[in-house]
């Protein structure tokens, strides 16, 4: 089922499935950059018999509109995405626990919410993401893409990102599906997200104060969010669980959906 809500002059679209019983956990799946809710299809299908599953398109991505954001002269911030998700979660009126699942850029947004609106959710999953801010080189790369994306087009971004997204043995069909999603992304969304990520604060110091039940998931061969770094994130969050998905890269939910679904279901049902 696809649902649309209005938030601050924007139309936000999300897919929803499941809710087998009133107190079922609600998983809110936040996609990465520069993707869409399409990356969560295997989770929508696989987890819906056990949980309520909600997968939004972030503002400007997929079927969601920009509204009037960013305004002229405004530097985009992850706060915008966080505010949208807080409003979306409130609209769900969930009876059971709400589990915020942030993948890659979605993890940056989830950490933003842990800082700014922790009461919006009950448990946290950080997947193939980072707590540290960009270094100077990474920040410069983001700003360069934001400056040139309308000239390059999204298809070039897909080819630039492709080598770091997948493990060597990932089937080409899976790779091409993700490349197609990235290639269809609005260049304006790519620019806004790159500027927002470049400006994000370091969240390393936040980790020790996270009081929510937390699961940290990473692909064994993730070249963007290395396993050792994510193991350190789990160690810094009191009581956090850590799961390494063997044989896959950064796109763990797409590359190994059964393993990721099992980890998410076990975590959600333990709440």
C-alpha distance (Angstrom), angle and dihedral (degrees) to the residues before:
residue distance angle dihedral
X1 . . .
X2 3.81 . .
X3 3.80 119.6 .
X4 3.82 131.9 -176.6
X5 3.80 127.9 -157.4
X6 3.78 132.1 -178.8
X7 3.81 117.4 -119.7
X8 3.80 122.3 172.9
X9 3.81 95.6 -27.1
X10 3.80 94.0 -43.7
X11 3.80 131.6 106.1
X12 3.79 108.8 -131.6
X13 3.79 116.5 -164.1
X14 3.78 125.7 -161.1
X15 3.78 138.8 173.2
X16 3.80 117.7 -128.7
X17 3.78 131.0 -169.3
X18 3.79 139.9 162.3
X19 3.82 128.1 13.1
X20 3.81 96.3 162.8
X21 3.82 93.5 177.9
X22 3.84 135.5 15.5
X23 3.82 97.3 -103.2
X24 3.82 94.9 43.6
X25 3.81 115.0 138.3
X26 3.80 113.9 -104.1
X27 3.80 114.4 -137.8
X28 3.81 113.5 -157.3
X29 3.81 105.6 -161.9
X30 3.82 114.1 -157.2
X31 3.79 114.4 -163.1
X32 3.78 128.1 -137.2
X33 3.79 134.4 -118.5
X34 3.00 125.1 -39.8
X35 3.78 96.8 -4.0
X36 3.82 137.5 91.0
X37 3.77 140.2 -135.4
X38 3.82 86.3 -73.2
X39 3.81 89.0 85.3
X40 3.83 89.3 67.8
X41 3.82 98.2 55.8
X42 3.80 93.6 112.2
X43 3.81 90.1 50.4
X44 3.81 92.7 48.7
X45 3.78 89.6 52.5
X46 3.78 99.8 37.1
X47 3.79 101.1 42.2
X48 3.80 101.2 37.9
X49 3.84 94.5 87.8
X50 3.82 88.8 60.5
X51 3.82 106.1 27.6
X52 3.77 143.3 20.8
X53 3.80 104.9 -101.8
X54 3.80 124.6 -160.5
X55 3.81 122.7 -178.0
X56 3.82 116.4 -178.8
X57 3.77 130.6 -166.7
X58 3.79 104.8 -127.0
X59 3.79 117.7 -123.6
X60 3.81 109.2 -65.2
X61 3.82 93.9 10.9
X62 3.79 129.6 104.3
X63 3.78 109.1 -23.6
X64 3.82 96.2 -17.6
X65 3.79 118.6 105.1
X66 3.79 130.1 -134.9
X67 3.80 96.9 -128.7
X68 3.80 106.4 -165.3
X69 3.82 94.5 -35.3
X70 2.95 128.9 153.1
X71 3.79 97.6 29.3
X72 3.79 119.6 -146.1
X73 3.78 108.6 -73.5
X74 3.82 93.2 9.9
X75 3.80 119.5 131.7
X76 3.81 105.9 -137.0
X77 3.80 115.3 -117.9
X78 3.79 135.2 -166.8
X79 3.81 84.7 -122.5
X80 3.81 88.4 81.0
X81 3.80 93.2 58.8
X82 3.81 90.9 43.4
X83 3.80 92.4 52.4
X84 3.80 90.2 49.0
X85 3.80 91.9 51.8
X86 3.80 92.6 46.5
X87 3.81 88.7 54.8
X88 3.79 92.3 45.7
X89 3.82 92.5 50.6
X90 3.80 90.7 49.1
X91 3.81 89.5 52.6
X92 3.82 91.2 55.2
X93 3.81 92.5 65.4
X94 3.80 89.7 -155.9
X95 3.81 117.3 -163.0
X96 3.80 94.2 -162.7
X97 3.80 130.3 50.5
X98 3.80 118.4 -58.0
X99 3.80 113.6 -135.0
X100 3.80 114.0 -160.9
X101 3.82 109.2 -150.7
X102 3.80 114.4 -168.0
X103 3.80 119.9 -172.6
X104 3.84 118.5 -165.0
X105 3.85 104.4 -49.6
X106 3.79 85.4 12.4
X107 3.80 86.2 61.6
X108 3.80 90.6 54.7
X109 3.81 87.9 52.8
X110 3.81 91.7 47.0
X111 3.81 90.6 53.3
X112 3.80 88.5 48.5
X113 3.81 88.2 54.8
X114 3.81 91.3 47.1
X115 3.80 86.6 57.6
X116 3.81 99.9 40.4
X117 3.81 108.7 26.3
X118 3.82 110.3 12.4
X119 3.80 92.6 157.6
X120 3.81 90.1 67.2
X121 3.83 92.4 80.3
X122 3.79 140.5 25.8
X123 3.80 104.6 -145.4
X124 3.79 137.2 18.3
X125 3.79 136.6 -139.8
X126 3.81 118.6 -170.1
X127 3.79 110.4 -166.0
X128 3.82 127.5 -174.4
X129 3.79 92.0 -25.4
X130 3.81 142.0 116.5
X131 3.79 137.5 -121.8
X132 3.81 96.4 -159.3
X133 3.79 122.2 89.0
X134 3.79 120.1 -118.2
X135 3.77 118.8 -80.3
X136 3.79 118.3 -129.8
X137 3.81 93.8 -89.0
X138 3.81 95.1 50.1
X139 3.79 91.4 45.1
X140 3.81 91.7 51.5
X141 3.81 90.2 49.9
X142 3.80 91.3 53.0
X143 3.79 92.8 48.5
X144 3.80 91.1 48.8
X145 3.81 91.3 53.4
X146 3.81 91.4 47.2
X147 3.80 89.8 52.1
X148 3.83 95.4 47.9
X149 3.81 105.9 30.4
X150 3.80 95.3 100.7
X151 3.81 88.1 54.7
X152 3.82 95.5 42.2
X153 3.80 100.9 40.9
X154 3.79 126.7 -143.4
X155 3.82 94.0 -82.9
X156 3.80 90.1 66.7
X157 3.80 89.9 51.5
X158 3.81 88.8 53.2
X159 3.79 91.3 54.4
X160 3.82 92.3 45.1
X161 3.80 91.9 52.0
X162 3.80 99.4 38.4
X163 3.86 98.3 85.2
X164 3.82 92.3 58.1
X165 3.79 99.2 42.2
X166 3.79 104.0 68.1
X167 3.78 142.5 42.2
X168 3.78 116.6 -110.1
X169 3.82 93.8 -105.4
X170 3.81 97.9 47.8
X171 3.81 109.4 128.2
X172 3.79 113.5 -103.4
X173 3.80 90.8 -126.4
X174 3.82 90.3 63.9
X175 3.79 91.6 45.7
X176 3.80 92.5 51.3
X177 3.81 93.0 48.6
X178 3.80 90.4 56.9
X179 3.81 92.7 43.2
X180 3.82 88.2 54.2
X181 3.81 92.2 52.1
X182 3.80 92.1 50.3
X183 3.81 92.1 45.2
X184 3.81 90.1 55.7
X185 3.82 94.0 52.7
X186 3.79 118.9 117.2
X187 3.83 107.8 -106.8
X188 3.81 88.7 -138.2
X189 3.81 89.4 60.6
X190 3.80 90.3 50.5
X191 3.80 91.4 51.4
X192 3.81 94.0 46.9
X193 3.80 93.3 48.7
X194 3.78 94.1 47.1
X195 3.80 91.0 52.2
X196 3.81 91.1 46.6
X197 3.81 93.4 48.6
X198 3.79 92.2 46.2
X199 3.81 89.3 55.5
X200 3.81 97.2 44.8
X201 3.81 117.8 120.4
X202 3.78 125.1 -119.8
X203 3.81 108.4 -91.0
X204 3.80 97.4 -169.8
X205 3.79 92.0 102.8
X206 3.80 90.6 51.4
X207 3.80 95.6 60.1
X208 3.80 97.2 79.5
X209 3.80 91.6 55.0
X210 3.83 96.5 53.1
X211 3.80 105.1 115.8
X212 3.80 97.8 178.4
X213 3.80 122.9 102.3
X214 3.80 102.0 -94.1
X215 3.78 136.7 -164.0
X216 3.81 121.7 -167.0
X217 3.81 116.9 -159.4
X218 3.81 128.6 -177.0
X219 3.78 138.9 166.4
X220 3.79 113.2 -112.3
X221 3.81 93.0 -123.9
X222 3.83 99.2 35.8
X223 3.82 105.9 151.9
X224 3.83 94.5 -173.2
X225 3.82 100.6 45.2
X226 3.82 103.2 23.7
X227 3.78 118.3 -145.0
X228 3.80 93.2 -122.0
X229 3.80 90.9 54.0
X230 3.79 92.3 49.6
X231 3.78 91.3 46.9
X232 3.80 85.4 57.3
X233 3.82 90.2 52.0
X234 3.80 89.7 53.4
X235 3.80 91.6 48.3
X236 3.82 90.8 52.3
X237 3.84 95.2 52.5
X238 3.80 111.6 77.0
X239 3.80 110.9 -110.8
X240 3.81 95.1 -5.6
X241 3.79 119.8 158.6
X242 3.81 121.1 -135.6
X243 3.81 126.9 -149.9
X244 3.80 124.2 -178.9
X245 3.81 113.3 -163.3
X246 3.82 107.7 -143.9
X247 3.77 124.0 -128.2
X248 3.82 99.7 9.6
X249 3.79 138.8 100.4
X250 3.79 135.2 -142.6
X251 3.82 95.2 -45.8
X252 3.80 94.4 64.3
X253 3.85 96.3 151.5
X254 3.81 89.6 55.5
X255 3.80 98.7 36.4
X256 3.82 97.5 45.4
X257 3.81 107.5 16.6
X258 3.80 96.0 160.0
X259 3.81 93.2 55.0
X260 3.81 92.6 44.2
X261 3.80 92.0 46.6
X262 3.79 91.1 50.9
X263 3.81 91.4 52.0
X264 3.81 92.6 47.1
X265 3.81 94.3 46.5
X266 3.80 93.9 47.6
X267 3.81 90.8 49.0
X268 3.80 95.2 45.9
X269 3.79 93.7 47.2
X270 3.82 91.3 50.2
X271 3.81 92.0 62.9
